[in-house]
Amino acid sequence: VSAGNGCGHTLLTPHSGTLSSKNYPGTYPNHTMCCWQLQAPPGTSLLLAFGDVDLEPSEHCAHSSLLLADPQTGTAYGPYCRNSIPSAPLLVTNSSTVTVLFNSTSHHSGRGLLLSYATSQHPGTGTASPGTQRHPWDVPDPPLTMCFSVYCPAGCKDIHGDIWGNPSQGYRDTSVLCKAAVHAGVIADELGGQVTLSREKGITLYESAFANGLRSKRGSLSEKRLVFHKVCCLLSPACDNMLEVVAFNASSWWHEVDVLGQDRAWVAERAALSTTGHSWAAEPDAEAAWLELDLGTRRNVTGIITKGSSEQHDYYVKSYHVSSSRDGKNWRPYRGSSNQEDKVFEGNADSQGEVSNTFIPSIVARYIR
């Protein structure tokens, strides 16, 4: 949990998380405080990584400070500020509970702080910080095409830092690694997790894409790139098979009559991604419209790609829910990894580009709506 008016981007889960001061990496506000209570499962201990601690210097860090306390052992760490930084970027505790306290008074400079944590279930397997800084538990640069494994904490999606590339090409190796892993769909931002990737030879141009709620940037040549692997450590990018749709169904479809009196049917069958010309569209003003895909048999569905209809009409779907069924009668809404409320997927922002969203966990079903 977190409390106070100085809290920035924060995502805390039992096994990992990310936290930052307000406005990070911009200057943190005057006269603010935030208290984060980190709680890991019993029997585990917390490992904290200092991604960035940049608080205006003062004697004994009296004006702005970061203080960590371990209530189980009575141990305190800090206070920290710019002239009293942590002696090592990684702090290994002997406790499953840690309190993180940030305070500020009047000041002129300072980015604030960025921290992340993981439990002792993930020691030495990667970086606990989703920032651009390196830490002792970062994996060293391996030879080209060698695969390695990294643990990414929850909360990478909304931290500061850019990514260049897309899931099919890979990413410039200057990208924020864990943020790129969310974009590629190999982990869910709400949970974090282990990722498998390789550093391979760079390419001339990295194309931008919108995927899993993140927009990557278009970037130029790099010496090396990051390629994520969803299942096993292969020397080529992971490629999911496109599932064949046996039949399409929809709540309604648009029977258009153009200015020349000609009919055009925006039927469900036209929803296939490879269809040229106009797409499927629901009847105008229809509420709670849905499109249904019949896969013929139960399949493991790992994601979905959507695109608008670019022929004459600038039509596209901005957001949507997903439901699944094994028999076509009983439907289950998709709630994602947090499993608390129906997940809203971010769709398209124009009628031209494709947008991909990954199902973590995947869906086992015959019918998808």
C-alpha angles and dihedrals in degrees: 000000000000133000136180141063094269097066117119129180106347133174117167125182130167093259105033144349150165130233136178141175121260115286093010123199087021120073112295116239128261121259099012136132138188130189119197120192111204115198123183126185115282113271094032130092131218125249114197126198121201104218093174134349111180110156122155109267121251135156109287086354088279098154102044124008149163116216128180124196132189106206094187094061100021091239123146128198120202147316091230131190135143096294093041108044127169112281090229131022091232125062118194112197131191093222140082091214127061131169117212115198124189122186133177135184127176112329143148107215145022137106092227120222144314119192136167134185143195134183127257087260086082106044119160095353102114145309123328091194120077090198128098094259119104124234137193091259093054110113110247118246106281125205115279115288093013111132123225138174129239132183114225120196124227116269103047097129101077102036123113116273140077137253127205123202138021141260096271098046099034126231137283107262089237089068121109097265102214092042088053089051090058091047090050091052097237093121135022115241091225093061110021115204148167117319130192118210145150135216109234137173113297126245133224100249134018114207119216122237140177112234136153092358095307132106116213123204132245108249142181134236121321132180094232138018137198118241119190122212119206101199117006139003104271128164091235130059116277110259122193117213116247107241117231115239111218096192141359126217132177142188089243142334136221118253100198125197110193128211090273092055093252120144123236121182117208091195127172093255089067090066094087109118093232094055115122120217123015122003136214117297130177121239110284114271091012113154124218093008117186140188119209128205121199111202093188094237138019110294138175105251114198102174151335136240121207133189134177128239107267100181109106092314125078094216126151141144115250098192139356147175125234128220129180137200137186095202105025091247108069113054129196121198116229112246102174127218096319090057093199106104138007109284118240111212120211109235134184131330094196139015096252112057131070120237123199128202124187126218109226104204098028124236124245107201146113096226128049125187 
